[in-house]
Amino acid sequence: MSDDSRTVPQEQLPSDDLHPPPMPVINLGHLNLDPAIRACVVEDITKACRDLGYFQIINHGISQSVMDGAVDAASDFFKLPSETKEEFASDDLRRPVRYDTSSKDGISMSRAYLKHYAHPLSEWVQYWPEKPPIYREYMGNFATELRRVALQLMEAILEGLGLGKDYQHEKFEQGLQLMSVNCYPKESEGDTAIGLAPHSDYGFLTILFTSCRGLEVVDRNSNSWKVVQPLPHALHVHVGDHMEVLSNGRIKTVVHRAVLNPEEARISMASINGFAMHEKVSSARELVNEQNPEKYTASSFNDFLNYLTSNLDNKHRNFLESLRV
């Protein structure tokens, strides 16, 4: 199972890491204030999605202790003996839990990762690692909170698109959540500085917490790599392929990569959110008209996995491009 669907050519884009422009920061707590303030926040979120495809959120309601607990659980897992972690190794993309350190997905260059489904938690947590002893509880608490935030953000984005916050509410409520827990080593002299090659994610939204700097996104305006400077207690959000499909191209997926930190190893934990396994995502009828005809073929997460499986040897595979009408 993979969250990665879109690779881009490996030409070196320029980096703006010396003077990175500011990134939108959304105070999520303001969504719960009076309608006028909520409308402003909805507009800010929609603008960030439409113009950039990424932003950071603060005041999201996830306690620091829950976030720290998840980092501890992830760190402790990656410190386990190799033979313990290898129990979860598999080439089967449909396994509910997968661990790997290789580049079999065509984009992992220097990372170890553990991927597992997380919603509904009661259904999937039984497959998660039992070691370290804190993993299921601490990562489960974090995953549950991340899903709450994802649903809150989706309501705002759907509202901003003019679809209404309750658009396909049941499908989002019953949707899939994939946790991708990653460990990137400290950059060593002579090693590649890239931990994860450029790609986009398949779902609607990815919400990510990172222990230190290392995430970069492509800035569309300058066509350069933009360093994500993590704010204290903030979460990073970027949109995925199915958001582009649902919005019929009004919102574009985000190409991003992971670079190794020269000062320390890095833990990142991403929650990728989509519809249920076999539920098709298509462009919203309300966003299709004569001037804006439907641009994408409907697809599901199952279709995405089938595409990956049939294109394992193609490092430049692009699921989203395969959907374009």
N, C-alpha and C positions, 0 to 999 in steps of 0.2 A: 504494500500500500504506500502510495507516495502523494505528497501534497504538491509536488512540483510538476508544472505542466508546460512551461514555456521557457525555452532557452533562446538566447540571442547570440549573435556572432561574438567571437572572443576578442575582437579588436579592442584595444585599450582605449576606453573613453577617458577624457580628461577628468581630473578630480578637483573638487572645490574645497578640499579638506582644510586648506589654510584659512579660508574666510567663508565658511559655510553660511548661506543665507538662512534666515530664521524659518522655522517650520511652524505651521499652525498648531496652536495648543488650545484644546477645547475643554472647558470646565463642564464636565458631564452632569454635575449636580444641578446646574441651572436648567436642565430639561424638566426638572420637577417643580420649578417655580411657576409664577403666573403665566397665562397664555402668551402675553406679549414678549416676555423674556424667553419663553420656550421657542417662540417663532423665530427669534433672532438666533438662537443656538442651532435650530434646525437649518436655518439659512447658512450659518457658518459651516456646519458639517457638510451640507450638500455642496457648497462652494469648494471646500477642501477636496471632496471626492471628485468633483467635476474638473477642477483646475489642476490638481496635483495627484490625487489618488491615495494620499497618505496624510496622517496627522498624528499628534499625540493627545492623549486624554489624561486629565487630572481630576481629582475629586470624584473618582469612579466608584467609590464605596467598597473597594477591596482593601482590607486592613494590611498594614505592613507585616504583621506577624504571619498572615496567610501567604503573602508573597515570599517572605523569607523562608517559611517552612517548605514551600515548593522548591526553592533553590537548594535548600539543604537536602531534600529528598533526591533531587536530580544529581547533585554532587556526590552524595553517598552511593547512588546506583553506579555511576561511572567509575567509582573507586573500587568496586567489587572485583574479585578475580575474574579473569577473562572467561574461564570455563563456566562461571555462574551467569555471566551476561550472554554467552554464546547459546545458552539454552533457548533464547528467544530469537536466534538468528534464523532467517528463512529467506528463500528466493520468491516465496509466494506472496505477491502483493496484496492478497486478500486475507492474510492472517490478521487476527484481531490485535496482535502485538508483534512488532518486529524490531529487532536490534541489528545494527550493522555498522561497520567502519569503512566499508569499501566504496568504490565509485561505480557500483553496478547500475545506479540510477542515471549515470552519465553526467551528473553535476556535482556530486559530493567529491571534494578534492582533499579535504583535511578536516574530518569531523567524525565523531561517533554520535549515533542517534538512536533513540527509542521512540517508536510511533505506536500509538494505540487509540482505539475509539474510546469516547468518554461520555456519550449520551445515548440512551439513558444510563447514568452511572451504575445503577443497581444491576444492569444487564451485563456491563462490560468489566467492572472492577475486579471480578473474580478471575479474569485472565491476566491482570497486571502482575508485575513482579511482587513476590512476597518479601524479597530482600531488596533494600534494607527494610526493616520492620515499619518505618515511618512512611514508606512510599505511598501505599494505597490511600492512607488517611490524608496526608498532607497534599499530595498531588490531586487527590479527589476534591478536596476543599477548594483548591485553586481553580480546577477545571470547572466546577460548578459555578463559581463566581464569574469566571471569564464568559461562560455561556450566558449568564444573566446580562452582562454588559453587552455582549454581541446582539442579543435580542433588543435591548434598549436602543442600540445604535441603528439596527435595521429598521426599527419603527421610525426613527428620525429621518433616515435616508429615504424610505418609501414615502414618507410625508413630504419630503423635499422634492421628490420626483413627481408629486401630484397624484400619487396612487392611493394615499391615505395610509395611516400607520397600521391599520388592520388588514392590509392587502395580503392575501394568502397566509393569514395568521396561523392557521392550523399546520400548514406545511413547514413554516419556520419553527413552530413549537415542537414539532415531531422530527425535526431535521437532524442531520448528522453533525457530530463534533469529533474532529480528529486532533489529538494532541501530538505535537512533534517536539520532543525534548532533545536538545542538542548540546554537545560538549565540543568546543573548539580549543585546540591546544594553544599555548603561547607561541607566537611566531618565533621560529628559530632561523639563524643565519643559514642561507642556502636553500631553505624550503620555500615553496610557493606561499605567497601572502594571501592567497584565496582559499577560504575554507569551504565555500559553497558558490558554485558558478552562477552567473545571471540566469534568472528564471522568474516566472510568475506562479501564483498559487491558483488552484482550480476553483475554490469556493467563492462565496459572496464576500466574506470578510475574514481577514487574519488579524488576530489580536496577539501581540507579542510582548513578552517581558525579557529583557536582557540584562545580565549582571554587570556589563561594562560595554564600552564602545566596540563596534564591530559590524554593525548593520549599515549598508549603503543602499540607496535607491536612485534610480535614474530620474534626473530632473528633466522633464520634457522640454522646458523652455530653453535651457542651455545645452541639452543633450550631454550632460556630464553626470558623473557620480556625485551624489550628495550624501555626506556623512550624517547619520542620525545620531545626534547628541542626546543620549537618554537623560531626561530630567529625573530628579529624585521622586520616587513613588509614581512615576508616570508609566503609561502603557502606550506602545506604538500600534497604530492601526493602519493597515493598507487593504485596498480592495483587490478582489481576485477576478478570474475569468468569468465566473457565472454572474457577477455583478454587471460586467460589461454586456453580457447576453441579456439579462433581465432588463437593463436600461436601454436596450437596443442601441448601444454605442454612445449614449450620452455620458456615461462614466466609463473610463478606460482602466483596464487592469494595470498593475504596477510591476515593472521589472525591478528586481532587487538582488543583492548578493551579500555574502558574508565574507569579511576579511579578518585575518588573524590579528589579534591585539599584540603589539610588541612587548607589553608590560605584564600581561597576565592571561591565564586561560579564561574562557568565557562560557557561561551557561546561558542558553536561550531556551525559552519555552513558548511555543506558538500554539494557539487554538485556531484551527481552520474550520469554518462553519459553512454548512451547505444544507441542501435538502437531503432527505433520506436516500439510501443507496440506489433505489430504482426509480425515484421520483424525477421526472424530466423538468429541466429548467428551460423556458423559452422566453422570448421577448414579450414584455407585457403588452397586451392588446391595445391598451390605452396610449402606448408610446409608438404605435405603428400607424402610419397613414400614408396617403399618396406621396407626400413630400419626403417621408421617412419610412420607406418600406422595410420589412423585416430583414435583418442583416445576418441572422444566425440560425442554424439548425438547432432544434431542441436536443438536449443531452442530459444525462444523469451522471452521478459519480461512478456507477457501474460502467457506463460507456467510457469514461475517462480511464478506468483501470484496464478495460479491454484495449484501449488505444495504447497505453503504456506497455502492456504485455506484448502487443504486436509490433512495437517499435523499440524494443530494448537495445538494438544495435545502432539506433539512429540518435546520436547525441544532440542533433538539432531539431528533434521532434517538437512539434508545436500543436498542442491540442486545440487551442483557441483558433488558430488559423484553419484547422480542419473543419471547424464549425461555420466558417464564413460562407454565406450564400453567394 
